[in-house]
């Protein structure tokens, strides 16, 4: 049996933890924890916050996983969909939130582009029953989300 010195173990551990990207990898459970804390922190006088879909992706291209969350403020007879992007800054997240429109069907991310598939009201639709499919695209520009036309 070979005995390894404690100093060597410490040196190898430091190297592994300082260069291994998996040491900081965010999994679904971690994302849900971040989302839950965020939703609890929202001060809503006339509604409650409810999580929708989320995607874990590197939106800003820095090699660290970010979180894209579609969530909704639910009132007694209304709702307001929202989009929040949590940019990983090491020990915390920078959160950017914007309003969405329509009934959200799907959220996907490709690179720095965030795609929101919605159903919106057509000219003859009842308020309950949107029938027009629409895709909205947001782009992360390094400091903010920009709605692309």
N, C-alpha and C positions, 0 to 999 in steps of 0.2 A: 504494500500500500504506500502510495506517495503522498507526502504531506505538502500542502500548498501554503505559502506564507500569507498571513492576513493582509500584508501590504499589497501583495500581488492581487488578491481578491478585490480589495478596495480599488485598485487602479483599473482593473478590468471592468468593474461595476460602473465606475465613473465614466469610462469611455463608452460603454454600452448605453447608459442613460443620457449621455450628452449628444450622441449622434443618432440614436435609433428613433425614427419617426413614429414607430408604433408605440413608443412610450407615452406619447401624447394623443394617440388616436382616440377619437370620440366614437362611442358606440351608441346604439339606439336608446339604451337605458340612460346613459349620460345626457343625451339630447333631451329626453323626456323630463329629466330632472331640471335642466336649464329652462325648458319651456314652462314647467309647472311653477317654478319660482317667478318667472317673468309674468305669467298670468295672474298670480296672487298679488303681485306688486301693482297691478293696474287699478287705479282709483276711478271706479265707474259709479256715478251717482244713480243712473237709471237703468242699469243692466248688469249682466255678468259676462265674464270672458270664458269662451269655450275653444279649446284647441281643435284644429282641423288637421289637415295633412302637414307633414314636415318632411324635409329632404336634408340629408347630410351631404354636403359637397364643398369643395374648395372654391368658393365664389370669387375670392380676390387673388387667387393664384400664388399664395405664399407657402403652400405645402401643408397648411393646417386646415382641418375640417371646420367648416362654418355650418350654421343651421339656417334653413329657410323655412319659415312657418306661416301657414295660412291659418288664421284664427278668426273668431267671430265674436262681436259684442251682441248678446241676446237681450232684447227688451221684452216687455210683456206681449207686444203685438208686432214687433219689428226686429230686424237684425241688420248689422253693419259688418261686412267682411273686411278683414285687414290682412296685410302682409308685413311680416317682420323678418328682417335678416339680422342674424347674430354673427358678427365678424369676430373670430377668435383673435384675441390680443395677448395670448399667453396665459395670464392668470384670470382674465375676465373677458367679457364680450362687449363689443360696441354694438348697440342695437339701433337699427333704422326701421321705422314703421311708416307705412303708407296705407291709404284707403284703397279698397278694391270696389268693383261694382259687379252686380249680377250674382247668380248662383254658381259658386265655384265647383267645378267638376274635377279638375286635376291640376297639380303643381309639378313641374319638372325643371331641372337645372342642367344646362350644358355650358361648361366653362363659366364665364361671368354673366351669362344670359339666364334669366328666370322666366319661364313660360307659364302663364295662367290660362287654363281653358275654362271658359264660363258659358253659362246660358243666360241670355238677356231677353228682355221683353220685346216682342215684335209688335207691330202696329195694332194688331187685333187681339193680343194676348191679355188674358186676365192676369192680375198682379201675382196670382199664385203659380202661374204656369208659363214660365219663359220658354220660348221655342227657338231662339236665334243663337246659334253657336258662334263664339267669338274667342280668339286667342289674343291675349295681351302679353307683351314682352317688356320686361324690365332689364336694364343693363347696369351692372355695377361698374362705376367709372373710376374707382379708386378712393373716392370720398363719399359718394352718394349713389342712390338708385335713380336712374333716369328712365322714364317711360318712353319707349321707342314708338314712333308713329308708323 
